[in-house]
Amino acid sequence: MNRKRIILLFLFIGVFGLVKSQQIDPNLKTKGYFSISHPLFTTDANGISYNFDHQYTVSFPMGINILKSKTIAYSFEFSPTIKRVNGISKETNFLFHPGIIFRRPNNFNFLTRVAFETSGRFGYTFVFNKVYYKTNDYAYWFSIPVPFRFGNYAPASVGLGLQLGFTF
């Protein structure tokens, strides 16, 4: 793990602790979450690449949601990515993914996120999210992320994924 990733990890832990310990606005609530994300496919000027064809990529998004009201929240997501190619697995990317959650009725959410990757790519992601089981302490959900990426001398791309997670 390089120095930037260690600094981001400590920053994440510090922000989470600060937000959890101090409620500046009594209407604000904070929730943490952890998930696993599988890109299904990505398409660009070179064609379509499927995740399970000649490689396997998986990400582990985790973050903090700051619930402003019943209709809007802010989210800060950090996501390391592991890729397996030809029998070799390694961490290939780290994504900082802040955004806004538009909370809708019936446990449905729409998220807009900006994306900054250590791979040199950047862009935005639209996420369609549905909570399928909720208790007083936890919520289990699935999401369909649609990432748009640019930069790093690569053609613009758009993808589709599946993300499963829980909020605590």
Backbone bond lengths (Angstrom), bond angles and torsions (degrees), N, CA, C in turn:
res aa  C-N    CA-C-N  psi(-1)  N-CA   C-N-CA  omega(-1)  CA-C   N-CA-C  phi
1 M - - - 1.450 - - 1.525 107.69 -
2 N 1.309 116.56 126.22 1.457 117.71 -177.47 1.539 111.38 -82.95
3 R 1.305 114.79 174.92 1.465 121.48 -173.87 1.530 112.28 -60.90
4 K 1.355 117.61 -40.39 1.469 120.25 -179.40 1.525 111.22 -60.76
5 R 1.311 116.55 -42.53 1.458 120.20 -178.02 1.523 111.27 -68.03
6 I 1.309 117.27 -38.02 1.460 120.57 177.67 1.529 109.97 -64.91
7 I 1.329 117.09 -42.54 1.461 120.84 178.16 1.529 110.35 -62.92
8 L 1.348 117.75 -43.54 1.463 120.40 178.06 1.519 111.56 -62.68
9 L 1.331 117.59 -38.81 1.456 120.74 178.97 1.534 110.33 -63.21
10 F 1.338 118.01 -46.41 1.462 120.60 178.40 1.528 111.64 -65.87
11 L 1.326 117.26 -35.38 1.459 121.28 176.08 1.527 110.17 -62.66
12 F 1.322 115.90 -45.29 1.464 121.02 178.46 1.528 110.84 -59.46
13 I 1.338 116.86 -47.96 1.459 120.93 -179.38 1.529 110.22 -62.68
14 G 1.333 117.52 -42.03 1.464 121.36 179.73 1.513 112.99 -64.85
15 V 1.335 116.72 -44.99 1.468 120.50 178.88 1.515 110.45 -64.16
16 F 1.342 116.62 -43.10 1.465 119.99 179.65 1.531 110.52 -60.87
17 G 1.343 117.06 -44.90 1.461 120.74 179.28 1.520 112.25 -63.46
18 L 1.323 117.18 -41.99 1.456 121.83 179.06 1.525 111.08 -63.63
19 V 1.320 116.10 -46.63 1.461 120.29 -177.97 1.522 110.51 -66.74
20 K 1.338 117.66 -39.68 1.457 120.50 -179.46 1.527 111.98 -69.54
21 S 1.337 117.87 -33.98 1.457 120.00 -173.61 1.522 113.69 -86.97
22 Q 1.317 118.38 -23.42 1.451 120.25 -175.69 1.523 110.17 -126.50
23 Q 1.287 115.75 113.56 1.452 120.98 175.60 1.522 107.72 -95.49
24 I 1.329 116.63 99.47 1.463 120.90 -178.89 1.526 109.90 -69.76
25 D 1.301 116.56 -46.20 1.452 123.11 177.86 1.529 107.13 -108.55
26 P 1.331 118.63 122.17 1.469 119.31 -177.06 1.534 112.71 -62.65
27 N 1.325 118.48 -17.52 1.460 120.96 178.29 1.530 112.29 -81.43
28 L 1.342 117.70 -16.65 1.464 121.09 -179.74 1.519 110.54 -78.62
29 K 1.309 115.27 136.36 1.454 121.85 172.56 1.515 107.02 -126.19
30 T 1.318 116.10 148.59 1.456 119.46 178.57 1.518 109.79 -120.56
31 K 1.301 114.97 145.93 1.459 122.66 177.55 1.518 107.80 -137.71
32 G 1.307 116.64 140.07 1.454 121.61 171.94 1.519 108.88 -98.82
33 Y 1.316 116.27 162.21 1.462 118.69 176.14 1.517 111.01 -152.13
34 F 1.315 114.43 158.78 1.460 123.38 175.44 1.515 107.52 -138.55
35 S 1.338 115.95 144.08 1.467 118.97 -178.80 1.521 110.49 -152.77
36 I 1.309 114.49 174.16 1.455 122.82 173.87 1.527 106.43 -128.70
37 S 1.318 115.94 135.49 1.464 120.60 -174.40 1.531 110.16 -128.15
38 H 1.317 115.01 130.46 1.464 121.94 177.86 1.522 108.91 -116.49
39 P 1.330 118.05 113.52 1.466 117.58 171.60 1.528 108.21 -67.59
40 L 1.318 116.76 136.63 1.470 120.07 179.04 1.519 111.22 -90.17
41 F 1.352 114.89 -47.36 1.464 119.01 176.14 1.517 109.84 -157.05
42 T 1.330 115.32 160.24 1.460 123.40 175.05 1.518 107.57 -134.74
43 T 1.319 115.89 138.45 1.454 119.93 177.94 1.527 109.56 -125.41
44 D 1.337 115.28 141.24 1.453 122.01 176.09 1.530 108.21 -149.04
45 A 1.317 117.64 -166.78 1.472 121.51 -177.86 1.531 112.29 -62.11
46 N 1.333 117.52 -20.24 1.465 121.42 -179.87 1.521 113.52 -88.87
47 G 1.327 117.54 -4.89 1.467 121.08 179.82 1.510 111.86 120.00
48 I 1.326 115.11 -161.77 1.461 122.54 -177.96 1.524 108.87 -105.93
49 S 1.344 115.84 135.31 1.464 120.16 171.89 1.529 107.94 -121.20
50 Y 1.323 114.68 132.47 1.455 121.43 -179.43 1.525 109.36 -100.04
51 N 1.313 116.16 144.16 1.451 120.87 -174.29 1.525 113.19 -61.69
52 F 1.298 119.18 -39.73 1.452 120.66 -171.25 1.532 113.55 -96.11
53 D 1.341 118.66 8.77 1.467 120.40 -179.03 1.527 112.64 -71.25
54 H 1.305 118.03 -75.21 1.462 122.19 -176.11 1.521 112.46 -116.91
55 Q 1.325 115.86 4.42 1.453 121.82 179.99 1.515 108.52 -155.10
56 Y 1.309 115.56 166.46 1.457 120.85 175.36 1.527 107.74 -133.99
57 T 1.317 116.34 126.50 1.458 122.68 179.17 1.522 108.62 -121.31
58 V 1.324 116.32 135.88 1.457 121.83 176.71 1.520 108.23 -141.89
59 S 1.336 115.97 142.38 1.469 121.86 178.13 1.519 109.11 -121.71
60 F 1.323 114.56 157.41 1.463 120.97 179.63 1.525 109.87 -125.81
61 P 1.347 117.23 75.46 1.467 120.47 179.49 1.525 111.92 -65.87
62 M 1.323 115.22 136.38 1.458 122.17 175.05 1.519 107.46 -142.54
63 G 1.309 116.24 152.62 1.451 116.23 -178.16 1.504 114.83 -175.11
64 I 1.318 112.99 -168.11 1.456 123.24 -179.22 1.520 108.28 -128.00
65 N 1.320 116.06 131.31 1.458 121.80 173.10 1.519 108.22 -109.66
66 I 1.314 116.09 130.18 1.460 121.81 176.30 1.521 106.67 -108.19
67 L 1.336 116.01 108.75 1.453 122.37 -174.51 1.525 109.59 -85.43
68 K 1.310 116.05 109.07 1.468 121.79 -178.54 1.528 110.95 -80.95
69 S 1.323 116.59 -40.64 1.469 121.42 -179.37 1.528 108.17 -156.23
70 K 1.313 116.11 -173.14 1.464 119.70 177.70 1.525 112.28 -72.43
71 T 1.334 117.08 -10.19 1.465 119.37 -176.58 1.523 114.54 -117.61
72 I 1.343 118.46 -13.08 1.469 119.08 -177.19 1.538 110.37 -144.43
73 A 1.334 114.11 145.90 1.463 121.29 176.92 1.523 108.61 -149.45
74 Y 1.315 115.24 162.83 1.461 121.90 176.37 1.519 107.59 -114.29
75 S 1.314 116.27 147.33 1.449 119.95 -175.92 1.521 110.13 -136.51
76 F 1.332 115.64 138.73 1.462 122.35 175.06 1.519 106.67 -123.35
77 E 1.321 115.90 114.27 1.460 121.00 -175.13 1.521 110.85 -116.99
78 F 1.328 115.24 142.25 1.460 123.54 175.92 1.525 106.69 -126.73
79 S 1.324 116.81 133.48 1.456 118.13 -171.88 1.528 112.38 -143.18
80 P 1.349 117.62 105.45 1.464 119.61 171.78 1.531 109.72 -79.24
81 T 1.330 116.12 146.96 1.466 122.06 -179.05 1.520 109.82 -121.62
82 I 1.327 115.14 135.63 1.460 121.96 176.00 1.518 107.97 -115.18
83 K 1.325 116.25 134.83 1.461 121.70 178.77 1.524 109.22 -123.84
84 R 1.327 116.44 137.44 1.462 122.71 176.62 1.523 108.50 -117.09
85 V 1.333 115.33 119.34 1.460 122.45 178.87 1.523 107.93 -135.27
86 N 1.326 116.48 131.07 1.469 122.11 178.09 1.537 112.79 51.13
87 G 1.318 116.15 41.39 1.461 120.72 176.69 1.516 115.17 78.79
88 I 1.320 118.41 3.05 1.464 121.89 -179.89 1.526 108.98 -113.52
89 S 1.330 116.04 125.85 1.466 121.78 178.11 1.520 109.18 -108.00
90 K 1.345 115.26 139.18 1.461 119.17 174.74 1.522 109.73 -157.33
91 E 1.323 114.27 156.94 1.459 120.71 175.68 1.521 106.58 -76.79
92 T 1.336 116.21 121.93 1.461 120.43 -171.85 1.517 114.64 -111.75
93 N 1.323 117.71 -14.20 1.456 118.68 -173.77 1.524 109.39 -161.15
94 F 1.330 115.31 152.81 1.456 121.59 172.66 1.520 106.72 -133.18
95 L 1.317 116.57 128.20 1.456 122.91 -173.12 1.523 110.44 -114.92
96 F 1.339 116.77 128.09 1.459 122.69 168.44 1.518 105.27 -101.68
97 H 1.345 116.56 125.52 1.459 121.50 -163.83 1.538 111.73 -137.69
98 P 1.337 119.88 65.24 1.465 120.22 179.79 1.533 111.41 -75.78
99 G 1.331 115.10 155.57 1.453 117.21 179.18 1.515 113.74 -172.33
100 I 1.321 113.98 -173.12 1.465 122.88 -179.53 1.526 108.22 -118.38
101 I 1.321 115.19 136.62 1.465 121.74 177.27 1.522 108.39 -105.14
102 F 1.305 115.79 122.62 1.463 121.33 173.81 1.522 106.44 -98.15
103 R 1.319 115.15 105.72 1.461 121.44 -175.04 1.525 109.46 -85.65
104 R 1.312 115.36 126.95 1.455 121.83 -176.54 1.530 109.91 -114.92
105 P 1.322 117.83 167.72 1.468 120.24 177.33 1.536 111.52 -63.77
106 N 1.301 115.98 164.05 1.470 124.23 176.61 1.527 112.64 63.38
107 N 1.345 117.22 32.47 1.472 122.94 176.83 1.522 113.63 59.66
108 F 1.304 117.37 31.00 1.457 122.41 176.12 1.521 107.94 -105.42
109 N 1.335 117.17 138.72 1.463 121.97 179.91 1.523 110.10 -133.29
110 F 1.318 115.65 149.88 1.458 122.17 172.89 1.525 106.61 -122.98
111 L 1.331 116.86 127.20 1.463 121.60 -177.42 1.515 110.20 -116.99
112 T 1.315 114.95 141.33 1.465 121.16 170.55 1.524 106.34 -119.87
113 R 1.320 115.79 126.51 1.460 120.61 -176.67 1.519 110.44 -130.10
114 V 1.334 116.75 146.62 1.457 121.22 167.52 1.523 106.21 -95.46
115 A 1.336 116.44 154.96 1.457 120.61 -173.52 1.523 110.38 -129.60
116 F 1.327 115.38 130.85 1.458 122.23 175.40 1.525 107.40 -130.67
117 E 1.328 117.00 113.54 1.455 121.60 -175.01 1.521 111.40 -109.70
118 T 1.332 116.40 145.92 1.458 120.33 176.51 1.527 111.34 -70.09
119 S 1.323 117.73 -12.58 1.467 121.36 176.56 1.528 111.20 -74.68
120 G 1.331 116.88 -6.58 1.461 121.22 -178.66 1.516 112.63 96.76
121 R 1.303 118.29 -3.10 1.463 121.79 178.59 1.527 108.97 -88.76
122 F 1.321 115.80 156.61 1.455 122.07 177.66 1.515 107.29 -148.99
123 G 1.324 116.57 168.85 1.460 119.53 178.71 1.503 111.79 161.06
124 Y 1.321 115.20 -143.30 1.448 121.63 179.21 1.515 108.38 -147.99
125 T 1.327 115.24 162.71 1.457 121.68 -178.95 1.515 108.64 -138.44
126 F 1.320 115.23 131.52 1.463 121.01 169.41 1.521 106.54 -98.62
127 V 1.329 116.01 136.80 1.457 120.27 -177.98 1.519 109.05 -130.11
128 F 1.323 115.62 130.12 1.457 123.00 174.35 1.522 106.57 -105.29
129 N 1.343 117.17 122.42 1.453 122.21 -169.41 1.520 110.17 -128.23
130 K 1.342 116.05 140.59 1.466 121.28 177.50 1.524 109.10 -137.05
131 V 1.328 117.00 123.51 1.461 122.34 173.33 1.527 106.75 -79.98
132 Y 1.351 116.83 125.00 1.463 118.56 -178.92 1.518 113.41 -107.29
133 Y 1.337 118.10 -14.05 1.465 120.50 174.99 1.521 108.51 -151.54
134 K 1.336 115.91 131.47 1.465 119.62 -174.57 1.524 109.40 -137.64
135 T 1.358 114.76 136.02 1.456 121.60 171.76 1.530 106.74 -121.05
136 N 1.333 116.72 -174.05 1.465 119.31 177.36 1.521 111.85 -67.32
137 D 1.335 117.20 -28.33 1.459 120.81 -175.19 1.526 114.75 -106.89
138 Y 1.324 118.51 -26.64 1.460 122.26 -173.58 1.517 111.27 -132.82
139 A 1.315 114.99 154.43 1.468 121.21 171.09 1.524 107.15 -135.91
140 Y 1.303 117.41 131.85 1.462 122.93 177.29 1.516 107.89 -106.40
141 W 1.326 116.89 135.77 1.457 120.34 -171.39 1.522 111.53 -147.37
142 F 1.319 114.37 166.20 1.462 120.84 171.08 1.524 107.80 -132.86
143 S 1.324 115.58 153.25 1.457 121.22 -178.05 1.517 110.05 -137.25
144 I 1.320 114.15 155.21 1.461 122.81 172.19 1.534 106.37 -117.68
145 P 1.351 118.01 97.94 1.461 119.73 176.93 1.533 111.02 -83.57
146 V 1.328 115.56 141.73 1.466 122.65 176.59 1.535 107.00 -124.61
147 P 1.355 116.27 91.71 1.471 119.60 -176.51 1.533 112.95 -86.10
148 F 1.317 116.29 136.91 1.463 124.16 172.43 1.526 106.18 -113.49
149 R 1.338 117.67 123.64 1.456 120.78 -176.32 1.527 111.49 -128.10
150 F 1.332 114.12 148.62 1.464 123.02 -178.25 1.523 108.40 -139.19
151 G 1.331 116.26 169.53 1.458 121.14 169.42 1.506 116.04 91.05
152 N 1.325 114.76 178.15 1.460 126.39 179.10 1.529 112.30 58.64
153 Y 1.317 116.21 38.86 1.465 123.60 175.84 1.532 113.10 59.35
154 A 1.293 116.81 25.44 1.469 121.59 177.71 1.525 108.49 -116.16
155 P 1.335 117.57 153.83 1.458 118.72 178.19 1.532 111.73 -66.09
156 A 1.317 115.93 151.55 1.461 120.98 175.59 1.524 108.63 -57.41
157 S 1.338 115.97 144.79 1.460 119.89 -177.72 1.518 110.58 -138.14
158 V 1.320 114.00 159.11 1.463 122.00 172.55 1.520 106.91 -137.35
159 G 1.313 115.97 143.50 1.458 119.86 -177.79 1.513 111.67 -136.20
160 L 1.313 113.96 -178.31 1.464 122.12 177.75 1.513 106.60 -144.11
161 G 1.335 117.35 138.88 1.450 120.53 -178.03 1.517 112.34 -141.09
162 L 1.316 114.62 178.37 1.454 122.90 175.91 1.525 107.44 -132.29
163 Q 1.323 116.41 128.37 1.466 121.98 -176.77 1.522 108.43 -128.27
164 L 1.329 116.90 132.49 1.459 123.25 177.58 1.522 107.88 -122.58
165 G 1.333 117.35 136.42 1.444 118.06 -177.82 1.503 114.04 -161.34
166 F 1.337 114.55 179.22 1.451 120.39 175.36 1.521 108.75 -139.40
167 T 1.310 114.68 147.47 1.457 124.21 178.97 1.516 108.45 -108.66
168 F 1.320 115.26 138.79 1.470 119.14 -179.87 1.515 110.31 -131.39
